[in-house]
Amino acid sequence: MVVILSLVPALRAQDGERLAGKISCHRAMVEDPENRSYTKKLWDGYEISLGPARNGGVDGNGCTAAIYNSGGQVVFRTTGFSVVFDENHTGQDFDGDGKAEVVFITDTGGGMHCCWAYDVVSLFPKPHRLFDIDFGARFERDKLGKMLIWERIPGLTGLTTEARIPAGEKVFRVNQGRLVDTTLEFCSQILSPNDADYNEHQRVLEPENIRKLVAGSEPDDETSSALLSLAYQYAFCGQFDKALHYLNLWPEETGHPQTARKQVQVTFAESIKKDYPDFAARLLSLSGVATAPARSSTQRIDWLKELSVNETFVAAKLTAAEQKQIVDQVENTSFDAPDSWETELRVRRVSLGESDGLIVRGTRLLCGGTGNCETWVFRRSPGKWLNMFEEKAPIVSGFGFEQETSGGIKNFLVSANSSAAKESRRSFKFDGKVYRQSQCYEVSIDYPAEKIEKVSCK
């Protein structure tokens, strides 16, 4: 039995035609000679443009798609390894306002078949991202013609093969411009013999199999998947006693400390605590095992909060000359160019140690499908601001400074989402002129304690 538990994004059978796409750009770690720019007119004067990103490479920002208004201004953009214009779902009304939406499918996983997502964009009353959801979600209408979004939510890995990763199902509607979990409405349907998944799990957990578990037998692949899938589904349906019942069928001891019942329950609790904190706390209390903080406290790192809409050039009290100086350097190292740098960028003053600094971060155009946005650090030198990155700035979701300094400048640490359960981290050290990549890590998150593995920097 594999002893490492983690979470992975849901993987469903992928529709090759949708991912190939007539209007698409594919650059999954290779320079694809078929990449070219496409344009297509929509409605109400809107038009899409899709193709290789300006200054894009093969490491995460190679393809981009944009929506332009009738005045030729970019009103929405998505960027990733690959991008597909979803002609099958574009034109449907997802939020019930009587207006059609635009749908892209963005790959942020480098063609590794892990991280495709739908980007659903509303153009009314003004263009905005309506929601993102993992590719594999299915869209259907209820009896009133309103859109339902069914998503298979993955669970723990390491206790089953990849083919039998446990999962439960949630159902969402779009309400007031956001996804709302309406799973409880459909639990009588999901938790019934008419549901293929539920029926299969119950078949696996026949009385003889349950007796073996009670006697201490290690659950096989099918049984592990069935136990955990039912625990997830009952938790998603708010039936927590029933979820606990299936978790308690797991053997107390398996021969591996990390797959004994208590540890499985702890890791299960960590995987649901964001949406079901009370049930997670109950599981942790029953297990008697304390959970660790989300990010290791042994590292002396000051992680910074996301920049807000109010953190502008003006709020940072930068003169017009300073703004131009910064924008010129950003433009030379960005993977795309917005219509307005002032609107696109957020700015925050920080201390770099022996020098004043700035964090400059993209918001829409310079962001990918999983919340990773291009982020710069500038340091103050007599009479000017200097970009700390010689080439492209990192595209990241989290950022902060280590207490350790090099040449009087704090080391810069960034994290980037690579999937629902994994992120990469990179540390940069000052070489007297710019930041140089120093150390790289792959991190499995949502553990009782993080699993951090040092890897070679690319």
C-alpha positions as CSV (number, residue, x, y, z in Angstrom):
1,M,0.0,0.0,0.0
2,V,1.4,3.4,-1.0
3,V,1.9,5.5,2.1
4,I,1.8,9.1,0.7
5,L,-1.6,10.8,0.6
6,S,-2.4,13.8,-1.4
7,L,-5.1,15.5,-3.5
8,V,-5.2,15.8,-7.3
9,P,-7.6,17.5,-9.6
10,A,-10.4,15.6,-11.2
11,L,-9.5,13.8,-14.4
12,R,-12.4,12.8,-16.6
13,A,-12.3,11.3,-20.1
14,Q,-11.4,14.3,-22.2
15,D,-13.2,15.0,-25.4
16,G,-10.4,15.1,-28.0
17,E,-12.3,17.2,-30.4
18,R,-13.0,20.0,-27.8
19,L,-9.3,20.0,-26.8
20,A,-8.0,20.0,-30.4
21,G,-10.5,22.8,-31.3
22,K,-10.8,24.4,-34.7
23,I,-9.7,27.7,-33.1
24,S,-6.9,26.8,-30.7
25,C,-3.3,27.3,-29.8
26,H,-1.2,24.4,-28.5
27,R,2.3,24.9,-27.1
28,A,2.7,22.2,-24.5
29,M,6.5,22.5,-23.8
30,V,7.3,22.5,-27.5
31,E,7.3,25.1,-30.2
32,D,4.4,24.1,-32.3
33,P,4.8,25.2,-35.9
34,E,1.0,25.0,-36.4
35,N,0.5,27.8,-33.9
36,R,-1.0,30.8,-35.6
37,S,-3.3,33.6,-34.7
38,Y,-7.1,33.3,-35.2
39,T,-9.9,35.9,-35.0
40,K,-13.6,35.3,-34.9
41,K,-16.5,37.8,-34.7
42,L,-19.0,37.2,-31.9
43,W,-22.0,39.5,-31.3
44,D,-22.7,43.0,-30.2
45,G,-19.4,44.1,-31.9
46,Y,-17.2,41.8,-29.8
47,E,-14.5,39.7,-31.4
48,I,-12.0,37.1,-30.2
49,S,-8.3,36.8,-31.0
50,L,-6.4,33.6,-30.2
51,G,-2.8,32.5,-30.8
52,P,0.8,32.6,-29.5
53,A,1.4,35.2,-26.8
54,R,3.7,38.1,-27.4
55,N,7.0,37.2,-25.8
56,G,5.4,33.9,-24.8
57,G,7.5,30.7,-24.4
58,V,6.9,27.1,-23.8
59,D,6.9,27.2,-20.0
60,G,3.3,28.3,-19.2
61,N,2.4,31.4,-21.1
62,G,2.8,30.3,-24.7
63,C,-0.8,30.8,-25.8
64,T,-3.3,33.6,-25.2
65,A,-6.9,34.4,-26.1
66,A,-8.5,37.8,-25.8
67,I,-12.0,39.3,-26.3
68,Y,-12.0,42.8,-27.9
69,N,-14.9,45.2,-27.9
70,S,-16.1,47.2,-30.9
71,G,-13.5,49.9,-30.1
72,G,-10.7,47.4,-30.3
73,Q,-9.9,47.3,-26.6
74,V,-9.1,44.1,-24.8
75,V,-11.9,43.4,-22.3
76,F,-10.8,39.8,-21.2
77,R,-7.8,37.6,-21.6
78,T,-6.7,34.1,-20.6
79,T,-3.2,32.7,-21.0
80,G,-1.7,29.2,-20.6
81,F,0.3,26.5,-22.2
82,S,-2.6,26.0,-24.6
83,V,-5.9,27.7,-25.2
84,V,-9.0,26.5,-27.0
85,F,-12.1,28.6,-28.1
86,D,-15.0,26.3,-26.9
87,E,-17.4,26.6,-29.8
88,N,-19.7,24.0,-28.3
89,H,-20.5,26.0,-25.2
90,T,-20.0,29.6,-26.3
91,G,-23.4,31.2,-27.0
92,Q,-25.2,29.5,-24.1
93,D,-26.6,31.4,-21.1
94,F,-25.0,30.2,-17.9
95,D,-26.2,32.8,-15.4
96,G,-29.8,33.1,-16.5
97,D,-29.7,36.8,-17.6
98,G,-30.8,36.0,-21.1
99,K,-27.4,36.8,-22.5
100,A,-24.9,34.5,-24.1
101,E,-21.5,33.7,-22.6
102,V,-18.1,33.1,-24.2
103,V,-16.2,30.0,-23.2
104,F,-12.5,29.2,-23.5
105,I,-10.6,26.0,-22.3
106,T,-7.2,26.9,-20.9
107,D,-4.3,24.4,-20.2
108,T,-2.0,25.5,-17.4
109,G,-0.5,22.1,-17.0
110,G,1.8,22.0,-20.0
111,G,0.0,19.3,-21.8
112,M,0.2,16.9,-18.8
113,H,-3.6,16.3,-18.9
114,C,-4.0,17.5,-15.4
115,C,-4.9,21.2,-15.4
116,W,-7.4,22.1,-18.2
117,A,-10.1,24.5,-17.1
118,Y,-13.2,26.2,-18.6
119,D,-13.1,30.0,-18.5
120,V,-16.7,31.2,-18.8
121,V,-17.0,34.9,-19.6
122,S,-20.0,37.1,-19.5
123,L,-20.2,40.2,-21.7
124,F,-23.2,41.7,-19.9
125,P,-23.6,44.3,-18.5
126,K,-19.9,44.6,-19.1
127,P,-17.3,41.9,-19.8
128,H,-16.2,39.9,-16.8
129,R,-15.1,36.4,-15.8
130,L,-18.2,34.6,-14.7
131,F,-16.4,31.5,-13.3
132,D,-13.7,29.0,-13.9
133,I,-14.2,25.3,-13.4
134,D,-12.1,22.2,-14.1
135,F,-12.4,20.7,-17.6
136,G,-14.5,17.5,-17.1
137,A,-17.4,19.4,-15.5
138,R,-20.6,18.8,-17.4
139,F,-23.3,21.4,-18.1
140,E,-27.0,20.6,-18.4
141,R,-30.4,22.3,-18.0
142,D,-32.9,21.7,-15.2
143,K,-36.6,21.5,-15.8
144,L,-36.9,25.2,-15.8
145,G,-34.1,25.6,-18.4
146,K,-31.6,26.9,-15.9
147,M,-28.0,25.8,-16.2
148,L,-26.6,23.2,-13.8
149,I,-22.9,22.6,-13.5
150,W,-21.9,19.2,-12.3
151,E,-18.4,18.8,-11.1
152,R,-16.6,15.6,-9.9
153,I,-14.5,16.6,-6.9
154,P,-11.4,14.4,-6.4
155,G,-10.2,13.1,-3.1
156,L,-7.1,11.5,-1.6
157,T,-4.6,9.7,-3.7
158,G,-2.0,7.1,-2.6
159,L,-4.6,4.6,-1.3
160,T,-5.7,3.6,-4.8
161,T,-4.4,3.4,-8.3
162,E,-4.9,6.5,-10.5
163,A,-7.8,4.7,-12.2
164,R,-9.8,4.6,-8.9
165,I,-9.1,7.9,-7.2
166,P,-12.0,8.5,-4.8
167,A,-14.3,11.4,-5.6
168,G,-17.7,12.9,-4.9
169,E,-20.0,15.0,-7.0
170,K,-21.2,18.6,-6.5
171,V,-23.8,20.6,-8.4
172,F,-23.6,24.3,-8.9
173,R,-25.7,27.1,-10.3
174,V,-24.6,30.6,-11.2
175,N,-26.3,33.1,-8.9
176,Q,-25.6,36.8,-8.7
177,G,-22.5,36.4,-10.8
178,R,-20.9,33.5,-8.9
179,L,-21.0,29.8,-8.5
180,V,-23.2,28.6,-5.7
181,D,-23.1,25.1,-4.3
182,T,-26.6,23.6,-4.7
183,T,-25.6,19.9,-4.2
184,L,-28.1,19.4,-1.4
185,E,-30.9,19.7,-3.9
186,F,-29.6,16.7,-5.7
187,C,-28.5,14.4,-3.0
188,S,-31.6,12.2,-3.2
189,Q,-30.6,11.6,-6.8
190,I,-26.9,11.2,-6.3
191,L,-27.3,8.9,-3.2
192,S,-29.6,6.4,-4.8
193,P,-29.4,3.1,-6.7
194,N,-30.2,4.9,-9.8
195,D,-26.9,6.7,-9.7
196,A,-24.2,4.5,-11.4
197,D,-21.3,5.6,-9.1
198,Y,-23.4,5.1,-5.9
199,N,-24.6,1.7,-7.1
200,E,-21.1,0.5,-7.9
201,H,-19.7,1.6,-4.5
202,Q,-22.5,-0.3,-2.7
203,R,-21.8,-3.4,-4.8
204,V,-18.2,-3.3,-3.8
205,L,-19.0,-2.9,-0.1
206,E,-21.1,-6.1,0.1
207,P,-21.5,-7.6,3.6
208,E,-18.7,-10.1,3.1
209,N,-16.2,-7.3,2.2
210,I,-17.3,-5.3,5.2
211,R,-16.7,-8.3,7.5
212,K,-13.2,-8.5,6.2
213,L,-12.6,-4.9,7.0
214,V,-13.9,-5.3,10.5
215,A,-11.6,-8.3,10.9
216,G,-8.6,-6.0,10.0
217,S,-8.0,-6.9,6.4
218,E,-6.4,-4.1,4.3
219,P,-8.9,-2.7,1.8
220,D,-8.0,-3.4,-1.8
221,D,-8.1,-0.8,-4.6
222,E,-11.9,-1.0,-5.2
223,T,-12.8,-1.0,-1.5
224,S,-10.5,1.9,-0.7
225,S,-12.1,3.9,-3.5
226,A,-15.6,3.0,-2.5
227,L,-15.1,3.8,1.2
228,L,-13.6,7.2,0.6
229,S,-15.9,8.2,-2.3
230,L,-18.9,7.5,-0.1
231,A,-17.4,9.5,2.7
232,Y,-16.8,12.4,0.4
233,Q,-20.3,12.2,-1.1
234,Y,-22.1,12.1,2.2
235,A,-19.9,15.0,3.5
236,F,-20.9,17.0,0.3
237,C,-24.5,16.2,1.1
238,G,-24.2,17.4,4.7
239,Q,-24.7,13.9,6.1
240,F,-21.6,13.8,8.3
241,D,-22.5,10.9,10.6
242,K,-22.9,8.8,7.5
243,A,-19.6,10.0,6.1
244,L,-17.9,9.1,9.5
245,H,-19.5,5.7,9.3
246,Y,-17.6,4.9,6.1
247,L,-14.4,6.4,7.4
248,N,-14.7,4.2,10.5
249,L,-14.9,1.1,8.4
250,W,-11.2,1.7,7.4
251,P,-8.9,-0.7,9.4
252,E,-7.4,0.7,12.5
253,E,-4.0,-0.6,11.5
254,T,-2.6,-1.5,8.1
255,G,1.1,-2.0,8.7
256,H,1.9,1.5,7.5
257,P,1.4,4.4,10.0
258,Q,0.3,6.9,7.3
259,T,-2.5,4.6,6.1
260,A,-3.9,3.6,9.5
261,R,-7.4,4.8,10.1
262,K,-6.5,7.8,12.3
263,Q,-4.0,9.2,9.7
264,V,-6.5,8.6,6.8
265,Q,-9.1,10.5,8.8
266,V,-6.7,13.4,9.5
267,T,-5.8,13.7,5.9
268,F,-9.4,13.4,4.9
269,A,-10.2,16.2,7.3
270,E,-7.5,18.4,5.8
271,S,-8.9,17.9,2.4
272,I,-12.4,19.1,3.3
273,K,-11.7,21.7,6.0
274,K,-12.1,24.7,3.8
275,D,-15.7,23.9,2.9
276,Y,-16.7,21.8,6.0
277,P,-14.6,23.2,8.9
278,D,-16.9,21.8,11.6
279,F,-16.8,18.2,10.3
280,A,-13.0,18.5,9.8
281,A,-12.5,19.7,13.4
282,R,-14.7,16.8,14.5
283,L,-12.5,14.3,12.6
284,L,-9.3,15.8,14.0
285,S,-10.6,15.7,17.5
286,L,-11.6,12.0,17.2
287,S,-8.2,11.2,15.7
288,G,-6.2,13.0,18.4
289,V,-3.7,14.0,15.8
290,A,-2.9,17.7,15.5
291,T,-2.7,19.4,12.1
292,A,0.2,21.5,11.0
293,P,-0.1,25.0,9.5
294,A,-0.6,25.3,5.7
295,R,2.9,26.6,5.2
296,S,5.8,25.3,7.3
297,S,6.6,27.6,10.2
298,T,10.2,26.4,10.2
299,Q,10.9,28.6,7.2
300,R,11.3,32.3,8.2
301,I,9.1,33.7,5.4
302,D,6.9,36.7,5.3
303,W,4.2,35.7,2.8
304,L,2.5,38.8,1.5
305,K,-1.2,39.3,0.9
306,E,-2.6,39.6,-2.6
307,L,-2.5,43.2,-4.0
308,S,-5.9,44.9,-3.9
309,V,-7.6,47.0,-6.5
310,N,-6.8,50.1,-4.4
311,E,-3.0,49.5,-4.7
312,T,-2.3,51.7,-7.7
313,F,0.6,53.8,-8.9
314,V,-1.1,56.9,-7.4
315,A,-1.7,55.2,-4.0
316,A,2.0,54.2,-3.9
317,K,2.8,57.9,-4.4
318,L,4.9,57.4,-7.5
319,T,5.4,60.4,-9.7
320,A,4.5,60.3,-13.4
321,A,8.2,60.0,-14.3
322,E,8.6,57.1,-11.9
323,Q,5.5,55.4,-13.3
324,K,6.9,55.7,-16.9
325,Q,10.3,54.3,-15.7
326,I,8.6,51.3,-14.1
327,V,6.2,50.6,-17.0
328,D,9.0,50.8,-19.6
329,Q,10.8,48.0,-17.8
330,V,7.7,45.9,-17.2
331,E,6.8,46.2,-20.9
332,N,10.2,44.8,-21.9
333,T,9.8,41.7,-19.7
334,S,6.0,41.0,-19.8
335,F,4.5,38.2,-21.9
336,D,1.8,40.5,-23.3
337,A,0.8,44.2,-23.5
338,P,-2.5,45.6,-22.2
339,D,-4.3,48.6,-23.5
340,S,-3.7,50.4,-20.2
341,W,-0.7,49.5,-18.0
342,E,-2.2,51.7,-15.2
343,T,-5.3,49.6,-15.1
344,E,-3.5,46.3,-15.5
345,L,-0.9,46.7,-12.8
346,R,-1.1,46.8,-9.0
347,V,1.8,48.3,-7.0
348,R,2.8,48.0,-3.3
349,R,5.8,49.6,-1.5
350,V,7.9,47.0,0.5
351,S,11.2,46.8,2.3
352,L,13.8,44.7,0.6
353,G,16.2,45.0,3.6
354,E,18.7,47.7,3.0
355,S,16.7,49.2,0.1
356,D,13.2,50.3,-0.5
357,G,11.3,48.2,-3.0
358,L,8.1,47.7,-5.0
359,I,6.0,44.7,-5.8
360,V,4.3,45.2,-9.2
361,R,1.8,42.6,-10.2
362,G,-0.5,41.9,-13.2
363,T,-4.2,41.4,-12.7
364,R,-6.1,40.2,-15.8
365,L,-4.1,40.2,-19.0
366,L,-0.9,39.0,-17.3
367,C,-2.6,36.1,-15.4
368,G,-3.1,32.5,-16.3
369,G,-6.0,30.2,-15.7
370,T,-5.1,29.1,-12.1
371,G,-4.5,32.5,-10.5
372,N,-0.8,32.7,-11.4
373,C,0.1,36.3,-12.4
374,E,3.3,37.9,-13.6
375,T,5.0,39.6,-10.7
376,W,8.0,42.0,-10.6
377,V,10.2,43.3,-7.8
378,F,11.8,46.7,-8.1
379,R,14.5,48.2,-5.9
380,R,15.2,51.8,-5.3
381,S,18.5,53.0,-6.6
382,P,19.6,56.7,-6.5
383,G,17.3,58.5,-8.8
384,K,15.6,55.5,-10.3
385,W,13.7,52.2,-9.8
386,L,15.4,49.1,-11.1
387,N,13.7,45.9,-12.2
388,M,15.1,43.0,-10.2
389,F,14.6,40.4,-13.0
390,E,16.9,40.4,-15.9
391,E,14.5,38.5,-18.2
392,K,10.8,37.4,-17.7
393,A,9.3,38.1,-14.3
394,P,7.9,35.0,-12.6
395,I,4.3,34.0,-13.1
396,V,3.1,33.1,-9.6
397,S,0.2,32.9,-7.2
398,G,2.0,33.6,-3.9
399,F,5.0,35.7,-3.0
400,G,7.0,36.8,0.0
401,F,10.4,37.5,1.4
402,E,12.7,35.3,3.4
403,Q,14.5,36.8,6.4
404,E,17.8,35.8,4.9
405,T,19.5,38.5,2.8
406,S,22.1,38.5,0.0
407,G,24.0,41.7,-0.5
408,G,21.6,43.4,1.9
409,I,18.6,42.4,-0.1
410,K,16.0,39.9,1.2
411,N,15.6,36.6,-0.8
412,F,12.4,36.6,-2.8
413,L,10.2,33.4,-2.6
414,V,7.4,32.7,-5.0
415,S,4.8,29.9,-5.3
416,A,2.8,28.9,-8.4
417,N,-0.2,26.6,-8.5
418,S,0.4,23.6,-10.7
419,S,-2.7,21.7,-9.7
420,A,-5.3,21.6,-6.9
421,A,-2.8,19.7,-4.6
422,K,0.6,20.8,-5.8
423,E,2.5,24.0,-6.1
424,S,6.1,24.8,-7.1
425,R,8.2,27.2,-5.1
426,R,11.3,29.1,-6.2
427,S,13.7,31.2,-4.2
428,F,15.6,34.1,-5.7
429,K,18.9,35.6,-4.4
430,F,20.3,39.1,-5.1
431,D,23.6,38.8,-7.0
432,G,24.5,42.5,-6.6
433,K,22.5,43.5,-9.7
434,V,19.4,41.3,-10.1
435,Y,17.6,38.4,-8.6
436,R,19.0,35.0,-9.7
437,Q,17.0,31.8,-9.2
438,S,18.6,29.9,-6.3
439,Q,16.5,26.9,-5.1
440,C,13.4,25.2,-6.4
441,Y,10.9,22.9,-4.7
442,E,7.8,20.9,-5.5
443,V,5.3,21.0,-2.6
444,S,2.3,18.7,-1.9
445,I,-0.3,20.8,-0.1
446,D,-3.4,20.0,2.0
447,Y,-1.3,17.6,4.1
448,P,-1.4,17.5,7.9
449,A,2.1,18.7,7.2
450,E,3.5,19.8,3.9
451,K,5.7,17.5,1.9
452,I,8.4,19.6,0.3
453,E,10.8,18.1,-2.2
454,K,13.8,20.0,-3.5
455,V,14.1,19.7,-7.3
456,S,16.5,21.0,-10.0
457,C,15.7,24.5,-11.2
458,K,14.8,24.7,-14.9
